Amino acid sequence: MNWYPLRLSSPVRDYVFGGRAIAERLGRTGLPHGPIAETWEVSDLEGESAVVSNGPLAGCTLRELVEDRPGELVCHGWSGPHFPVLTKFVDATGMLPVHLHADDATARRLQAQPNGKTEAWHILDAAPGATALVGVKEGVGHDELRAALLEQDFDAVMRRLPVRPGETVYVPGGTLHSFGPRTLVYEIEQTSDIQQHAMPWRMEDGSPLGRGEWHAGVERLLEEWRPEPRPDFQPGLRIPAGEDVERVICCAGPYFALERWRVAAGVSPACRFDTALVVSNAGGPVAVEAGGWCETLGPARTLLLPAALGLVRVSGPADLLVGYLPNLERDIRAPLAASGYGPQVIASLGEVPAT
């Protein structure tokens, strides 16, 4: 297979919390008119597998490539039912519903799904005073949480955290959460779309739920809720990457890692890799070269770089978000320890167990 940087189809979602920030603040073109809540940058969900739109593989689905060449696409020795991560730009012009996604064990037990959905949010833009609800306060039990959800009194039981551009929070499956309004996020997560939410209305169009349907949804949420995670936003950890290049590890865990690379004008660093890279653009147009191909990546657009390419070169100025399936010891713990970070600081990135 002669691999090259893959452009993929990117479906949009017009949920009720969306606005026009992805176009107006990030500069993405070609979006439909009206509110846009999410653009799905790399998706291999059942029925929503992205389609390659450039080069010899145009028309192939991501699922077909995963099934045909998993080791070359994702990483050597890897296999799975679908591409392991889903990435999105999310415009929370309005507040997202208070909701959660099951963890792996709960998704298998209650929903017959192969995995749950741990996720992370990297804040691209937020209005002054913006906040997020992330996890419940210590000591809250099922009965207290149920009562608060039915009263829609979220601050009585949930942790409200300040939101700042450039920070990231890693949200384990089972954690009750919400963010917005006036918040623009890049999200990376396990490939899954399972969720339970606590609102008496539908996310798709805001129409009301019947009382019985709403209460049943709250009970399902309580079955899948994990009380213990209380994650916090982090600024990320910087590691040496050469002159005029900034590399920040934003979050890391067994399911994904996310980094932000900033490259000064006139600089063209190269990076070697052996696992697929999801490269999304948080800045202006940038040239990305790999496998003998050079692609210009527009604002808020994404390329998938198959693992077999092995080397990527970026021409600055650039501001890129880079997601991948990490080897936690080699890719996260060892380079950060060599840069002087201690085990507790490294663990704050998400789920990086101590050695």
C-alpha angles and dihedrals in degrees: 000000000000099000125199138168107299124220111203136198111262117206119203132219122212099200117166095259094060132105138164101285096113089060100032102039102028097034099233114164132204097043120141119258118266132038117339117195100176142007113202104219101181116012133167097167117144106275091006103069110149119245124224110244103185139055132000093327094056109139095027117120122232088240091058091052091047091052095044103041110010096156095048093044103040108015141303112290094010123131132166145145093262144000103295102232138049119201130194146172106227124198110200097183082148128031117281116234115268101256148138140216121223121249120240098271094046093046090054094044100044106021106029089235124144093233144359128233125265110173144177132212122212110195113229098172136355135173118247109278095021115154141186133212109229122172129330130286118266114273098024112137134194096270094049092046093048092052093048093048092051089049089045087230097142097162090061091068110012134077113246112206131188115250121219130178112257096029127112136204124199110214116197119214112274094035116130110229152152138171138194166039106164095006129129117200142181108214130198121184147148113289101268139104099200116130145150120209135194102217126111090226139064118262092217098062109353094249114153124260121225114256093250094049092047094049091047089053091052090052091051089050091052090052090055098039121115112202099196107067113094104166123183134207114262132196092223130242123274122218129185113275105160135276116321091007125106120196118186124181102216100183140342141189140138093288102047147338127217127204134180118217122194118187125188123233114278094022122113110184122183124217127196119215140169101194128064114276123212103205116193125180118234093172142037127317112307135186115237118188125193136142092011091302125112117202127184107223113208126212114295091004128126141216126196111215112200115227092241091067089072098186135056130183123199124197114215148267087066139146109188138172112213122194127185147152102264137212092223096208098044101033102034118012100040099047093043093048089049088053091056103261118141127227096260093051091048091048090055089072090077125277109356106143118216115254 
